Amino acid sequence: MPDMPYRKKDARARTARRRAARRQAGHGVTLENVAERAGVAPATVSRAINHPEKVARDTLERINRAIEQTGYLPNLLAGGLASSRSRLFAAIMPSIANLVYAETIQSFTRRIRENGYQVLLGESGYSQEEEEAVVAAVLGRRPDGIILIGINHSLGCRRTLLAAKIPVVEVWDITPTPLDMVIGYSHEAVGRAVAAYLHGKGYRRFGLVVAGDARAIKRGQAFEEELSRLGIAGELPKAVTPPGSSLQYGRRRMAEMLDAGFTGGAVFCSSDRLAHGVLIEAQARGLKVPEELAVIGFGDQDFAPFTYPALTTVRIDRVRMGLLAAEALLARVNDEDPGEAVVDLGFSIVERETA
């Protein structure tokens, strides 16, 4: 019995040694081990990891099989220090919950992955200060390029991005002076076009339900200015929601406008989700759509044709935007010509039953 404590100590020591050995084994798998198993030179393994398109298919298959069998995890950051490539792009968006942005980032990511890169996602929460912090954090991971939603950045963020000297593409907006490249459309042009469309349909009373982010506000302001130019006098009934959008916000803001005396006309919403909420509240109040209240949204989300009545909206080619952004960044990192620095995708008004 006296030697029991020593036995326990020995058992604990053996357990610790086994754990350490397992950890060491995991870290001990080297590129040379993979090369030996695949029957190739270490340089060929490195080439297969960093430039798989330059390796013969059968050799690449042997190397990939050896990597899988050994559990080797390439140190991509260390490889990047030697090659100036991390094979990583960063995508920073205002909200991962906003489906219109998500579709662009999804198409971007799909094309990037097809070319052997991965995407690091960051969320700014519609805040320039938060975007600046996220940009600083992701640049510490040494991405080969960045895609940003929007063109409005803090001065510190702009300085950081320019100092990084990596390709940057801004999307969902347009400007003649991008940080590097921009692919989007004019929010002001959208607002003017919607105002002209509704005025041309004979509507003379108007309202706005708009989210409190920079892009939505631009559309709303241009909408009001165009109506003023067309002879619609006075301040429009307007409801502003927090940044982002939801059916809940749309319905509540429409209720507030109706309770405040808005008696009908045409309402422009800064997103389809807000428009859907406006539509539901109008129907709950017994208003006929579009006879008493017309509704037009923005984004042409997949549910828009299936609301009742079907939602009139503004269509942006979100998928093409993401694909073009990916191709522009890939071209730049491969020292190829990405084409025009400013690409205006335009937009279209999709006429359905609500307006």
N, C-alpha and C positions, 0 to 999 in steps of 0.2 A: 504493500500500500504506500510506503513512503515515496516510491519512485513514480507514483501516478502523475504528479504535477509535471515531471520531466517528460513523461509520455505525451501529455497534452501539449506541452511546448513543442516537442518534436513533430507532432501531427500538424500543429499550426504552421510550423516552419516548412514542412513538406508541401502543405497547401499553398503557402505563399510562393514557394519556389515553382510549383506547377503553374500558378497564375502568371508569374513573371515570365516563365518559359513560353506560355501561350501568347502573352503580349509581345515578347521578343520575336516569336515566330511570325506573328502577323506583320510586324514592322520589318522583319528580316528578309521578306521576299523582295528581291531587287530586280531591276531591269535586266541584269545579267542572267538571273535565274530564268526569267521568261525567255530570253534569247537562247539559252542552252536547251530548254525544253522544246522550243520551236525549231531549233536547228538553224538559227540565223545569227548574224552579228548583232550586238547591242545597238549599233547605229540604225539597223533596219527596224528594230523594235521602236526606237525613238521616232523614226520616220513614220511608221505605221500609226503611232499615237497622234503625232502632230500634223502629218500630211498624208492621211490614208489614201488619197487619190493618186499618190505617187508610188504606191506599192502594188505589185502584181496581186491579182485577186486570190490565187491559191496561197501565196505567202501571207497575205493579210488574214486569211481564214485560219492558218496555222497559228499565227501570233495571237489572234483574238481567242482562239481555243486555249492557248497556253496561259493567257491572262486570266481566263475564266477558271482554269484548273488550279492555278496557283493562288488565286485571290489577290493578285497584284493590283494595287491602286496607284495609278500614275500621279506623281506630284506635279499637277498642271501649273501651279504657281512657280515652282522651281524651273520647270521647262520654259515658262513664259519669261523668266529673268534672262535666260540665255537667248531666246528667240524673239523677245519683245512681243510675244503673243500669249494671251491667257486663254484664248478660245472661249471667251465669255463676253456676252453683251449684257448691258443693264437696261431695263425698261422701267421708267418711273411714271406712274399714273396717279390721278387725283383720288380715285376710289376703285377698289377691286369689285365693289358691289354694283357699279354702274355698267350695265350690259353693253351700252354703245361703245365705251372705251374697251371693254373686255374683248369684244369681237375683233377690234383692230390689233390688240396685243396678241390675241390667239393666232391670227393669220401671220403676224410678224414672227412669233415664236416657231410656228410650224416651218416656215421657210428657213429660219436660222438653223434649226435642228437638222434640216435636210443637208446642210452644209457643214455639219460636224461641230457646231457651236452649241452652247447652252445659254439660257437667259436667266439673269438674276432680277427678280421683281421687287420694286419698291413702291410704297404708297405715300403720297404727300398730303392727303386729306384736304385738298383745296387751299393749302397754306403755303405761301412763299417761304416762310421761315422753316417750315417742316421740309419743304422740298430742298432747301439749301442743306439741311442736316442730312437728308437721305443721300443727296448727291455726294457730299463729303464722305459718307460711310461707304458707298458703293465704289467710289474711286479708289478707296483703300484696297479693294479687291482687284485692282488693275484691269478693268474691263477694256476690251478692244474698241468699244464704241457704246454710245448711249442713245436711246430713243426717249424723248420727253413729250408728254401731252401738253400742248399749249406753248405760247411764246412769252408769257409774262413771268419773269423770274426776278428774284432780288438781285441787287448789284453784286453782293457777295457770291451768289450762285453763279452769275455770269462770269465773274472773274475766275472762279474755281474751274469752271468748265473750259474757259479759254486757255487757262494755264496748263490744263491736263494735256492739251495738244492731241486729243483723240477725236475721231469723227463723231459728230452729234447731228441727229435729225430730230427736228421738232415737227409734231403732227397736230391735226385738229385745229389748225389756224393757218393764217397766211400773213407774210410780212415781206417787204422788199429787203429787209436787213436781218436775215436769220443769223443765229450764232454760227451756223455752218450750212445746213441744208434744212428746208422746210417743205412739208407736203400736207396740203390741207385745202381750205376754202375760206371765203370771206364771210364772217358772221354778220357784218354790216349788210352785205349783199343779200343774205338770207332774209334779214328783217325787212329790207326794202321790198324784196320780191313778194313776201307774204302779204305785206300791206297792200301792194298793188293788186295782187290776186283777189283778196277779199273785197277791196273797193270795186274792182271790176265786176264782181259778182253782185254788186248792188247793196252791200252792207254799208251802213252809215253810223252805226254805234259799235264801239269796240271796247275790249278789255284785254288785260294782260295777266297771265299767271306765270311768273318767271322765277327760276332758282337764283340764289344770290352768289353765283360764281361769275368770273370775269367774262367768259364766253357767252353765257346766257344773257348777261346784262347788255353786252354789245348788241345782240340780236334784238332785245327789247327796245333799246334806245333808238336803233335804226328804224324799227317798226313805227315808233311814235313820230320820229322825224319825217318819215315818208308820208304818214297820214296827214301830218300838218301841212306838208307841201301840197297834198291833194285836196286841202281845204277843210279838213276835219279840225275844228277849233276846240280849244280847251284841253285840260289834262284828262288823260284816260283813267278810268278805274283800273287799279293795278294792285296785285297781291304778290308779295315777294316771299319765297320760301327759303329755308336754309340751303346752303350748297348741297348738290345732289338732288335727287328727285324720288318721289314715291306716289303711289296712288292715294295714300292717306293725305299727304300734303295737298295734292290737287283737289281732293274733295273738300277738305277743310277750308282752303282758300277760296274756292268757288262759293261755298256756303257763306263765308264772311262777306264776299262781294255782293251776293244777292241780298243778304240781310242789311247791307249798307245802302241798298237802293238801286243796284244795277238791275235793270229790267230786261236785259236780253240784248242780242246783237251777235257779234263775232268775237270769239276769244282765242287769242294766240297764246300757246303754251310753249315753254322752253324745252319740253321733252314729251315723248309719247306717254310716259308713265303719269306725268302730271295731267296731261290731256285726258287720259283714261279716267282719272279721279274726277275731273271736271265734268266729264260726260255722265258718270254715274250720279253725281250730285244733281245735275240738271234733270235727269230722268226721275230721280227721287222726288224732285219738286214739281214734277208733272209738266216740265217744259218740253215742247216738241223740238227735236233736232232733225234737220237744221232750220226748220221754219222759224222758231222763236230764238233759238240759240245755236249758232254755228261754232264748231270747235276745230282747231287745226293744231297739230302737234309738231314734233321735231324728232327725227332719227329713223323713222320707218322701222321700228322694231318688229320682230316676227309676229307679235300679237296684233299689230295695227290693222291688218285686213279682217280680223276676226272679232273686233269689238262690235257692239250693236248700237247704232249703225257703224259701219266700217269707217275707220278714222282717216281723215285727210291729214297729210303730214308732209314733211320735207325729208327727202332721201339723200343720204350721204353714202358713198361707196366705201364703207368701213373696211371691208376685207381687202380691197385693192390698195387702200391707204397703207395697211400693215405690210402687204407684200412689197410695195414700192419702197417703203422705209427699210425693209430688210435688204432688198437688193442694192439700195444706195449705200448702206453701211458695209455690206459685203464687198461691193466694188471698191470702196475707199481702202479697206484693210488689205485688199489684194492689189493695191496700186493701179486700179483701173479707173476709167472715167465714169463717174456716177451719173453724168448727164446734168441737166439743169439744176441749179441750186434752189430754185423756187418752183414748185410744181403746184398749180391750182387745179384741184380735181373737180371743182364746181359742185353743183347740187341740182336737184329737180324737185318740183312740187308734185306730189302724188295725189291726184284728186280722187276722193272716194265719197262716201255718203254724208259725212258730218259737216262738210263745207263745200 
